[in-house]
Amino acid sequence: MITGQIKNQIDQIWDTFWESAGITNPMTVLEQMTYLLFMKLIDDAQRQREAISNEFDMEYASDDTFSYGSWHNPETDEDVDADSLRWHVFKHYDPDTMYRHIQRNVFVYIKNLNRGDDSAYSRFMGNANFLIASPRALVKIVDGIDTLEMNDRDTMGDVYEYILGKMAASGKNGQFRTPRHIIRMMVELMRPNLDDVICDPAMGSAGFIVEAAKYVKKHYASELMKQKHDEHFRNTMLHGFDTDQTMLRIGAMNLMLHDINNPDVAFRDSLSIDNTDTDRYTLILANPPFAGNLDYESVAKSLLATAKTKKTELLFLSLFLRSLTIGGRCASIVPDGVLTGTSNAHKAIRKAIVDGNRLEAVISMPSGVFQPYSGVSTAILIFTKTGAGGTDKVWMYDMKADGYSLDQKRNEVSESDIPDIIARFHNRDEEMDRKRTDQSFFVPVEEIREHGYDLAFNTYKETIREVVEYEAPSVLIDRASTLSAKIADGLNALKSLISDSHEA
């Protein structure tokens, strides 16, 4: 966890972008801050390697991130002192010199950096632009970032998570970020393991991939010491795709700051014909785009075969079924319309999950979970791909609280169903006897079919209506008359007192 002091420092940097640099779009602020964080990160990493080499009197590799000597700038066709490209050097320049040097040289350098473990982020730098237009603003931002105490990967990751949270709280760009506590809940529900191949086909800021990786590192620390597990974790376990280059840069930076340096992260329209992933992943964690509409011509025909639709939220479910291996699991956030929609496509995708595979759980979430930028009601679908059915009963849970107020402010509160959801999900055998009046219960698949594959919690819950007996009208009238008489007597007494006081 980061301290209040670090949060205040980040807030000041954020305000500098708005007030001194004139950059008010939250996405642009995050993007420009990301570039500068990357400049500092790669220098800090190399300084650490150099310190280790010096301590053990080892020869230092000259082909590291910053090669010794000079670097040829392809845009200016000039040779630049490689040492001057390093954060701890240029941060001491005067404002005008620093500004020109970062804009002309350092930024060009990180755009062209492409060295394996150091380049998960730099692969997406091709069309990046440096937009800080004021030398004085740049100095304030550099000074602010330089004072951040990011002395380990956990702290650096927490810092970036806080920055992402500020982007979400700012409004229109929040749709790229699923609340972190909801992501953690979904990861805890799915419990990724060392054999998993994990994917988020609409990764945004890579929150699901980061949390899945953190879970694996925490629960399989000793096993990751073995080479085969470590290589799988670093190179073949984690996959993420997005259609926005800016989000790919932000997501890749998020991964790097959590010490995930070589994930399979790529620019890809996951719903297009160009994506041929089939029977590939053992675990999908996602919050795919809602309310999008695509032309049939741009969508892979194999996805339309499951449900002919233009709606992205349905097409992504079709994609998950295609992309999972047999036995592969999925936890995906969906809008409530997916659970209850009456179109042929809505019913077809639900039927495919229920009858063709194994639907395990539907967790309904309150509409305030995605505030302040959306009041949409959502749910989490959890299912396993079998290709041959297997749904016998579906566990349903009605989340009422998630630990935050369900208004625009989203302040922390004590009420949260998340620990209960995780505990009950992993002990579903104890849920068998729960009644339909409880917060969770099982619904037999036959009943779901009878209701047209409706998956809404409220469709199956029982509401106990208490009989309220009211007194007879004549009794109420008599009571009102008695009360009226008492009021009249009181007013007369008050008038008498006032009259007596005047006469005295």
Buried (B, 14 or more C-beta within 10 A) or exposed (E): EBEEEBBEBBEEBBEBBEEBBEBEBBBBBBBBBBBBBBBBBBBBBBBEBEEEBEEEEEEEEEEBBBEEEEBEBEEEEEEBEBBBBBBEBBBEBEBEEBBEBBBBBBBBBBBBBEEEEBBBBBBBBEEBEBBBEBBEBBBBBBEBBEEBEBEEEBBBBBBBBBBBBBBBBBEEBBBBBBBBBBBBBBBBBBBBBBEBBBBBBBBBBBBBBBBBBBBBBEBBEEBBEEEEBEEBBBEEBBBBBBBBBBBBBBBBBBBBBBBBBBBBBEBBBBBBEEBEBEEBBBBBBBBBBBEEEBEEEEBBEBBBEBBBBBBBBBBBBBBBBBBBBEEBBBBBBBBBBBBBBEBEBBBBBBBBBBBBBBBBBBBBBBEBBBBBBBBBBBBBBBBBBBEEEBBEBBBBBBBEBBBBBBEEEBEEEEEBBBEBBBEBBEEBEEBEEBEEEEBBBBBEBEBBBEEEBBBBBEBBBEEEEEEEEEEEEEEEEEEEEEEEEEEEEEEEEEEEEEEEEEEE
